[in-house]
Amino acid sequence: MSQTPLHLAVVVGSVREGRFGPTVVNWFAEQVTQYGRFTTDVIDLAELPLPVVLPRFGDDPAPEVAAVAKQLSERLAAADAFVVVTPEYNHSLPASLKNALDWSDAEWQAKPVALVAYGGRSGGIRAAEHTRQILSALEAVTIREVLTFQFPREVFGEDGGPKDPESYAATAKEILRQLEWWAGVLREGREQRPYVA
């Protein structure tokens, strides 16, 4: 079994101006640091602008697009596990996240993914469940537990963390515990027998 620390990519799914996502991501990244068993890369899709028009199958994208797609692909491929942080837009995930998933494929295969969602009354759960369906098509393994925040601007205080931190931190820790188990098992499996889609 590899002794290299497990590497976790935290994906910021929203690119909207004034978005709340970075607040949620920063808090969750701190939970990862406290957990202490992952190295972390925060992948902010706002910093990786991919066009919504994909090239024809078999064709290469334009050089400037290829450079962004390559950067995203390499960062996703380096991960042993993922946390996808998504808001809920119109009962689903934002187009930016769906687009990033459409630009990738094998980078997600046989790797575990945890979902963190935020939104209004639903807490973003519909976005999380729609994202889970897409990840299944990419042959990723999603963690059953989901961390959600209803009306997050009311949940989070001025210090950037939840006003009731204990319950949210406990859920985050449980998610990371499950993610660590799956990440270790699946990495060992991929090392012993490469995954074939």
N, C-alpha and C positions, 0 to 999 in steps of 0.2 A: 504494500500500500504506500502511495506517495506521502512523503513528509512535508511537501510544499503546502503552505497555508491555503485554505480554501479562499477563492477570490469571488467576491460578490459585486455584481453590477446593480446599481440602483438607478432605474430609468425614470426620468421626469417626463410624464406623458403629455403635459399641457404646454403649449407655446403662446397662449393668449396673453395680451398685454394686461398687466395688473393681476396676473394669476396668483393663486394662493399656494400652488404646488411647491415652490421652493421652501416655504415655511414648514410644510409637512415633511418634505425630504430632509431638510436640515435636522429636524427633531429626530426623524427615524435614523439618520446617519449617526447621530449621537448615541442612539440605543445600540446600534451595531458596534460602535467603538467600546461602549461599556460591556457589551457581551464578550468582546475580545477574541473571537475565534475566526474572524474573516479579515482579509484585506478588502478595501472598498474602492470602487470607481463610480462616481456619480455621473451618469450620462444624461445631459440636459439636451433634449431634442431641439430646444430653441437655439442651441449653438451648432446644430448640425442640420441646416436647412436642406431638406430633400424635396425635389419637385413631386407633385402629385401625378405627373405623367411619367409612367415607367417606360423604359425602352422596350421595343419589341423583343420577344423571346429569342435569345441567341445573339442579339445585338449588344454592343457595348454602349454605355451611356456617354454623354459628352465628357471631355476630360475634367472639367470643373465639378461636374456631378459625380463622376467616378471617384474623385479624391475624397469627397464627403462620404459617399457610400462605403468606400474602403476603410475610412476611419471608424465609422459605425460598426462595420463588419468585424474589424480587428478587435475592437473593444468588447463587443458581444462574445466573440469567439474565445477571448481570454477568460471569460467568466466561468466559474463552476456552478454558479447559482445566480438568480435574479430576484430583485424586488421591483415590481412595476407599480409606480404611484400614479393614479389616474383620477381626474375629476369625472363627474357624470355630466354629459351634455346631451340633452334631449333623450334621456333614458338609456344612454349608451356611452361608449368611450369617445374621446375626441379624435377628430380626423388625423391629427398629427401622430398620435400613437398608432392608429391603424395603418397609416402610411409607412411608418418606420418598420412595423411588423411585415408589411408587404415587401419592403426592400430587403428583408432578411429571410433566412430559412434555416439552413443547417446549423447556424450558430446557437439555436435554441434546442436542438434535438437532444433528447435524453438528459436534459438538465432540469433542475427544479426551479419553480417560480412561485414566489409569494406575492399576493396582491394587497395593496393598500389603496383605499378609495376614500373620496370625500365628495360631499354634495349636500343637497338640501335634506328634505325629510327622509329620503332613502339612505342617506349617508354614502351614496355612490355605489351601492351594492349591485345595481343593474349594470353599471359600467364594468364593475369587477367581473360579473358573471359573463358578460359579452366578451370581455377580454379573455376569460378562461376558455371559451369556445374556440377563439382564434388560436390561442396557444396550443390547444389540443391538436388542431390541424397542423401546427408546426412541430408536433411530436414532443412537446415539452411536458413536464410533469408538474401540475399545479398543487400547491399546498391547500388542503381543505379550509383551514382557518383563514379568515379575511379580517383585516383591521380596517374599520370604517369610522369616519368622522361626520356626524350630522351637523350641518350649519357650522363649518369649521372656524369661521371668523368669530363665532361665539365661543367655541370650544377652546381656542388658543388665546393665551394672554399676551401681553406686550413683551414678555421675555422670550417669546417664540416657542413656548411649550404649552401643553394642555393645562388648563386651570385645575383639572383633577388628574394629576400625572400618574398616580399609582396604578389605576386600572388599565390605562392605555399602555404603560410601560410593561405591565405583566403580560398583556396580550402580545406586545412586540417581542418580548423575551420568549414566549411560547412559540411564536412563529419562527423566530431565529433558531430555536432548538430543533424544530422539525426540519427547517431548511438545511441546517448543518448535517443532520442525519442523512437526508436524501442526497445532498451534495456529495458527501463522502462516499456513500454507496454507489451512486451513479458515476462518479469520477473513477472509482476503482473498476467498475464494470466497463467503462469506455476504454480504460487502459489495458484491461485484460482481453477485451473482445470489442473492437471498434464497432460502433453502432451503424447499422445499415438501414436506411429508410425504405 
